[in-house]
């Protein structure tokens, strides 16, 4: 083959690679990670009788496509394949696909991507698909960009606040995804602490996930909790639902479930959440809270907590019973709402032992002083100013509380009541 013909063939292969890569990421907007062995995809094509004529991809590209491979890119013109090795990266606009190994088959209109093993035999470089702010990862993936079908094996994908696991997943042309031997959980770990396991499920993007009979599993141990079917909404945006609690064990309070309850999306301006804790030694807590917001007007959050704390076991020296509470309120007003007046609040009141038994963070547990303030200010004609402040300060160790009753401050700009309106000399 002459040098000129070799150069033309190489350029054609590059055009095919970039075109097919663009079609792949454009069609892969379903937010799932894909993984399957070769034999599985072959079965799909044979059972559905998908036949794709050999066709050269269009050279028309709407935006720049960047692709690279750390090791090498090999073109097999005879078999119409391109092989990319080590830290492969294909980008188009806000879409990105990365993998340690990629194989593009132009004759079958397929792309295959998978990770590799490091020197210690650990998997690395798994396929990662990113679109906008969403990222998805799998062990391997194979996708037919002509029929828009794919077969996935061992999938873990984030869907809004939940994670969908699947042993075998089939993607359909209408973007619906069928899952076989899977689980749904809100735990982000690859081996989740808790999950609802099912045999079959269907995911409708941006709408819902529907499963057959499912059972609840904790730390890999099945529980008697069984449901005849599962319905998990996955629509983006505000919606009501159940908040799944966290669980664990406390040395002084026993086994527990914390922060479980319900969330209510009341309207576009207000929501409400009711959470609770329960411990096997007898402790419990209720924690209602709400958020409110009106654009260009105000926004805030109100939290109240009441807890009955039982510490230790009866008839021991460290046994304690306490009733504690906490009130938190934050309110701020948009500067555009009322230019001549402003109201703000930052309230943080707790009982002396609340953060000992019910800390929400490390800083709260270590803190022993708390302050609150409520402020209102207004003005008239840009000359008269009124400011009112209510303040609170407490120390949970000494149990001292200082409360400042509304402190009023009134100011007036300088004015001259006896100055003549028609002055002949220089004003002083």
Legacy VTK file of the C-alpha trace (Angstrom):
# vtk DataFile Version 3.0
C-alpha trace
ASCII
DATASET POLYDATA
POINTS 428 float
0.000 0.000 0.000
1.369 3.411 -0.886
2.049 6.076 1.724
-0.729 8.269 0.294
-3.351 5.495 0.593
-2.212 4.662 4.130
-2.610 8.302 5.158
-6.119 8.494 3.674
-7.134 5.287 5.471
-5.793 6.555 8.788
-7.698 9.844 8.482
-10.903 7.971 7.618
-10.508 5.808 10.710
-10.102 8.911 12.896
-13.294 10.413 11.432
-15.140 7.157 12.104
-13.843 7.054 15.684
-14.931 10.588 16.553
-18.326 10.212 14.842
-19.142 6.930 16.534
-17.932 8.256 19.892
-20.282 11.235 19.559
-23.233 8.994 18.711
-22.446 6.782 21.703
-22.424 9.529 24.331
-25.389 11.300 22.744
-27.520 8.148 23.006
-26.248 7.173 26.464
-28.135 9.944 28.287
-29.933 7.279 30.363
-28.336 7.660 33.758
-27.035 4.117 34.152
-23.715 2.322 34.266
-23.372 -0.680 32.017
-21.557 -4.008 32.339
-21.960 -7.341 30.511
-19.873 -10.171 29.017
-19.771 -10.607 25.249
-22.042 -13.656 25.248
-24.884 -11.731 26.909
-24.998 -9.054 24.247
-24.858 -11.695 21.531
-27.939 -13.311 23.036
-29.801 -10.026 22.924
-29.061 -9.485 19.240
-30.030 -13.047 18.360
-33.306 -13.131 20.287
-34.501 -9.740 19.075
-33.293 -10.345 15.492
-31.586 -6.948 15.416
-29.799 -6.550 12.117
-27.796 -3.432 11.438
-26.460 -2.859 7.908
-22.849 -1.899 7.628
-22.790 1.800 7.166
-20.199 4.512 7.401
-21.067 7.040 10.114
-21.903 10.589 9.129
-18.980 12.998 9.223
-21.153 15.909 10.339
-20.184 16.936 13.893
-21.948 19.813 15.650
-19.264 20.438 18.288
-15.655 19.609 18.983
-14.899 16.092 20.250
-11.752 15.449 22.293
-10.464 11.920 22.818
-7.219 10.498 24.127
-5.571 7.323 25.395
-2.548 7.230 27.685
-1.090 4.054 26.204
-2.137 3.707 22.553
-4.906 3.740 19.936
-4.905 0.906 17.377
-6.922 0.983 14.141
-7.922 -2.273 12.436
-9.265 -1.115 9.072
-9.870 -4.660 7.767
-12.211 -5.651 10.632
-13.491 -2.083 11.047
-12.475 -1.827 14.715
-10.636 0.684 16.872
-8.934 -0.287 20.141
-8.030 2.249 22.843
-5.812 1.373 25.816
-5.223 2.855 29.287
-7.016 5.890 30.746
-9.146 6.498 27.674
-11.137 9.720 27.648
-13.811 10.880 25.189
-15.516 14.272 25.689
-18.275 16.121 23.859
-19.806 19.297 25.307
-20.985 18.292 28.844
-20.680 14.519 28.169
-17.622 12.479 29.095
-16.779 8.739 28.928
-13.676 7.278 30.571
-12.382 3.727 30.708
-9.123 1.788 30.735
-10.146 -0.184 27.651
-12.483 0.707 24.786
-13.345 -1.200 21.638
-15.363 0.328 18.799
-16.840 -2.080 16.236
-18.122 -0.155 13.191
-19.493 -3.281 11.471
-21.823 -4.069 14.405
-22.386 -0.465 15.515
-21.233 -1.402 18.997
-18.933 -0.019 21.637
-17.446 -2.025 24.478
-15.681 -0.550 27.513
-14.280 -2.137 30.636
-11.692 -1.619 33.335
-8.417 -3.436 33.903
-6.425 -4.956 36.776
-3.449 -3.397 38.521
-0.304 -5.265 39.563
-2.044 -6.488 42.740
-5.025 -7.818 40.788
-7.414 -5.067 41.900
-9.863 -3.602 39.348
-9.007 -0.110 38.106
-10.152 2.164 35.313
-13.786 1.096 35.263
-16.016 2.852 32.706
-17.273 6.180 34.039
-19.995 8.069 32.185
-20.601 11.729 33.079
-23.292 14.056 31.812
-23.594 17.453 33.457
-23.488 16.942 37.238
-24.338 13.215 37.107
-21.673 10.499 37.116
-22.142 6.735 36.660
-19.672 3.858 36.886
-19.678 0.141 35.960
-17.335 -2.826 35.645
-17.847 -2.974 31.880
-20.373 -1.938 29.254
-21.474 -2.819 25.751
-23.891 -0.640 23.812
-25.391 -0.757 20.320
-25.734 2.850 19.236
-27.815 1.866 16.190
-30.589 -0.067 17.965
-30.072 1.913 21.206
-29.943 -1.343 23.180
-27.444 -2.400 25.762
-26.870 -5.129 28.300
-25.446 -4.325 31.711
-23.950 -6.508 34.372
-23.320 -5.556 38.042
-24.653 -2.033 37.960
-24.603 0.591 40.716
-26.069 3.917 39.700
-27.219 6.957 41.680
-30.742 8.061 40.932
-31.598 11.288 42.796
-31.342 10.312 46.501
-31.255 6.533 45.937
-28.902 3.934 44.480
-29.996 1.154 42.129
-28.016 -2.097 42.070
-28.475 -4.774 39.414
-26.818 -8.033 38.421
-28.081 -7.927 34.825
-29.664 -4.866 33.253
-31.140 -4.449 29.785
-31.605 -0.989 28.296
-34.450 -0.587 25.795
-34.723 1.899 22.893
-37.457 3.864 24.729
-34.946 4.510 27.570
-36.752 2.093 29.943
-34.350 -0.137 31.866
-35.144 -3.690 32.988
-33.229 -4.975 36.023
-32.697 -8.615 37.026
-31.505 -9.601 40.531
-31.163 -6.113 41.960
-31.596 -3.906 45.004
-32.582 -0.362 45.899
-31.020 1.604 48.760
-30.109 5.078 49.951
-26.696 3.885 51.184
-23.863 5.084 48.941
-21.503 2.144 49.619
-20.839 -0.534 46.991
-21.839 -3.089 49.648
-24.710 -1.160 51.302
-25.586 -1.454 54.979
-29.265 -1.875 54.118
-31.278 -2.448 50.951
-34.525 -3.707 49.451
-33.689 -6.747 47.320
-35.860 -7.897 44.432
-35.800 -10.374 41.556
-37.084 -8.113 38.753
-37.640 -4.384 38.367
-38.245 -1.731 35.752
-36.881 1.802 35.877
-38.664 4.579 33.977
-36.248 7.530 33.857
-37.313 10.650 35.783
-40.541 8.940 36.874
-40.335 5.823 39.039
-38.770 2.450 39.789
-41.230 -0.465 40.030
-40.181 -3.814 41.497
-41.749 -7.179 42.104
-41.782 -8.776 45.581
-38.944 -7.318 47.690
-37.509 -7.931 51.155
-35.408 -5.764 53.464
-31.760 -6.734 54.077
-29.528 -5.336 56.837
-25.767 -5.961 56.703
-26.365 -8.813 54.254
-28.865 -10.514 56.586
-32.463 -10.860 55.267
-35.190 -9.615 57.625
-38.856 -10.646 57.891
-39.878 -7.284 56.427
-41.447 -8.180 53.080
-43.441 -6.138 50.567
-45.465 -7.569 47.624
-44.110 -4.875 45.309
-41.963 -1.776 45.470
-42.590 1.678 44.072
-39.734 4.166 44.407
-40.258 7.592 42.806
-37.171 8.932 41.073
-38.543 12.160 39.693
-36.287 15.142 40.292
-37.613 17.951 42.442
-39.484 18.320 45.720
-41.749 15.439 46.781
-43.110 13.822 49.932
-41.878 10.478 51.180
-40.458 8.325 53.956
-37.052 9.079 55.483
-35.192 5.820 56.105
-33.446 5.842 59.519
-29.852 5.042 60.278
-29.107 2.308 62.783
-26.317 1.291 65.110
-25.388 0.569 68.712
-24.489 2.882 71.583
-22.573 1.529 74.564
-24.707 3.476 77.046
-28.062 3.622 75.243
-28.352 0.300 73.403
-29.283 -0.405 69.801
-30.972 2.434 67.975
-32.745 3.765 64.927
-32.090 7.467 64.351
-33.540 10.150 62.090
-36.348 8.099 60.619
-39.708 9.621 59.756
-41.600 11.434 57.017
-40.994 14.407 54.750
-43.918 16.465 53.408
-43.545 18.815 50.447
-46.475 21.070 51.376
-46.094 23.559 48.520
-43.467 25.474 46.578
-42.781 27.732 49.575
-42.981 25.396 52.569
-41.962 21.881 53.569
-42.182 19.924 56.817
-40.142 17.049 58.222
-40.833 14.920 61.272
-37.968 12.686 62.408
-37.533 10.512 65.462
-35.012 8.395 67.374
-35.571 5.274 69.467
-33.118 3.295 71.635
-33.496 -0.131 73.258
-32.591 1.250 76.736
-35.620 3.535 76.636
-34.375 6.773 75.083
-36.435 8.474 72.381
-36.665 11.821 70.608
-38.964 13.704 68.226
-37.579 16.376 65.886
-40.034 18.388 63.776
-38.582 20.981 61.402
-39.663 23.102 58.482
-38.121 25.222 55.747
-39.829 28.200 54.172
-38.804 30.439 51.320
-40.422 33.118 49.215
-38.324 34.460 46.394
-37.258 38.096 46.746
-39.032 38.192 50.142
-37.582 35.995 52.899
-36.348 32.511 53.796
-35.710 30.566 56.957
-35.651 27.286 58.843
-37.201 26.284 62.174
-36.095 23.224 64.200
-37.437 21.903 67.468
-36.217 18.814 69.288
-37.533 17.123 72.411
-35.717 14.107 73.831
-36.134 11.732 76.759
-32.668 10.371 77.425
-31.886 7.240 79.420
-28.159 6.824 79.972
-26.700 3.546 81.239
-28.420 0.634 82.922
-30.612 0.831 86.023
-28.960 0.349 89.436
-25.557 1.436 88.121
-23.605 4.526 89.195
-23.787 6.206 85.785
-27.525 5.696 85.275
-29.282 8.953 84.285
-32.663 10.119 83.048
-32.953 13.508 81.360
-35.579 15.498 79.504
-33.961 17.841 77.023
-34.999 20.227 74.287
-33.492 22.480 71.630
-34.927 25.328 69.567
-33.253 26.722 66.469
-34.630 29.385 64.188
-32.902 31.205 61.358
-34.690 33.887 59.355
-33.362 36.358 56.807
-35.088 38.947 54.672
-34.216 39.779 51.094
-32.888 43.299 50.743
-35.283 43.914 47.836
-38.392 43.026 49.857
-38.611 46.174 52.017
-35.726 48.577 51.429
-36.640 50.767 54.442
-36.916 47.982 57.029
-35.263 44.696 57.836
-35.986 41.754 60.141
-33.583 38.923 60.971
-33.384 36.164 63.560
-30.748 33.708 64.722
-32.077 31.715 67.674
-30.187 28.841 69.284
-31.526 27.740 72.679
-30.728 24.323 74.195
-31.137 22.667 77.566
-27.990 22.108 79.607
-27.486 18.432 78.672
-29.075 18.268 75.221
-25.813 18.216 73.252
-24.343 15.645 75.609
-26.947 13.064 74.618
-28.194 14.372 71.245
-25.341 16.147 69.447
-25.883 16.948 65.772
-22.205 17.621 65.120
-18.812 17.488 66.833
-18.750 21.271 67.263
-22.118 21.182 69.066
-20.908 18.446 71.392
-17.802 20.472 72.326
-19.598 23.826 72.609
-20.876 25.095 75.967
-21.921 28.666 75.094
-24.855 29.556 72.845
-26.120 32.924 71.660
-29.309 34.168 70.023
-30.448 37.470 68.584
-33.560 38.904 66.962
-33.240 42.259 65.234
-35.609 44.708 63.576
-34.616 48.000 61.976
-36.538 50.593 59.997
-36.206 54.174 58.755
-38.413 57.055 57.627
-37.563 59.496 54.871
-33.911 58.620 55.199
-33.701 60.826 58.335
-35.142 58.827 61.222
-33.813 55.383 62.194
-35.146 52.857 64.716
-33.390 49.661 65.770
-34.719 47.007 68.218
-32.669 44.003 69.391
-33.477 41.034 71.633
-30.450 38.962 72.706
-29.876 35.729 74.603
-26.690 34.127 75.938
-26.248 30.936 77.930
-23.536 28.678 79.314
-24.476 24.992 79.593
-21.715 24.276 82.147
-22.510 27.035 84.644
-26.189 27.070 83.564
-26.149 30.838 83.485
-28.562 32.585 81.129
-28.400 36.274 80.214
-31.438 37.705 78.468
-31.404 41.226 77.050
-34.896 42.653 76.750
-35.599 44.613 73.587
-32.915 47.256 73.310
-34.215 50.260 71.411
-32.062 52.762 69.567
-33.521 55.796 67.818
-31.372 58.119 65.702
-32.102 61.265 63.748
-29.885 62.887 61.173
-28.645 66.333 62.092
-31.080 69.112 61.225
-31.346 72.878 61.801
-34.851 73.949 62.858
-34.039 77.680 63.013
-32.054 77.919 59.773
-33.600 80.159 57.168
-34.571 78.555 53.921
-33.147 81.543 52.007
-29.603 82.006 53.239
-27.462 84.912 51.984
-24.122 83.713 53.344
-22.186 80.471 53.510
-23.855 77.577 55.350
-21.925 76.252 58.290
LINES 1 429
428 0 1 2 3 4 5 6 7 8 9 10 11 12 13 14 15 16 17 18 19 20 21 22 23 24 25 26 27 28 29 30 31 32 33 34 35 36 37 38 39 40 41 42 43 44 45 46 47 48 49 50 51 52 53 54 55 56 57 58 59 60 61 62 63 64 65 66 67 68 69 70 71 72 73 74 75 76 77 78 79 80 81 82 83 84 85 86 87 88 89 90 91 92 93 94 95 96 97 98 99 100 101 102 103 104 105 106 107 108 109 110 111 112 113 114 115 116 117 118 119 120 121 122 123 124 125 126 127 128 129 130 131 132 133 134 135 136 137 138 139 140 141 142 143 144 145 146 147 148 149 150 151 152 153 154 155 156 157 158 159 160 161 162 163 164 165 166 167 168 169 170 171 172 173 174 175 176 177 178 179 180 181 182 183 184 185 186 187 188 189 190 191 192 193 194 195 196 197 198 199 200 201 202 203 204 205 206 207 208 209 210 211 212 213 214 215 216 217 218 219 220 221 222 223 224 225 226 227 228 229 230 231 232 233 234 235 236 237 238 239 240 241 242 243 244 245 246 247 248 249 250 251 252 253 254 255 256 257 258 259 260 261 262 263 264 265 266 267 268 269 270 271 272 273 274 275 276 277 278 279 280 281 282 283 284 285 286 287 288 289 290 291 292 293 294 295 296 297 298 299 300 301 302 303 304 305 306 307 308 309 310 311 312 313 314 315 316 317 318 319 320 321 322 323 324 325 326 327 328 329 330 331 332 333 334 335 336 337 338 339 340 341 342 343 344 345 346 347 348 349 350 351 352 353 354 355 356 357 358 359 360 361 362 363 364 365 366 367 368 369 370 371 372 373 374 375 376 377 378 379 380 381 382 383 384 385 386 387 388 389 390 391 392 393 394 395 396 397 398 399 400 401 402 403 404 405 406 407 408 409 410 411 412 413 414 415 416 417 418 419 420 421 422 423 424 425 426 427
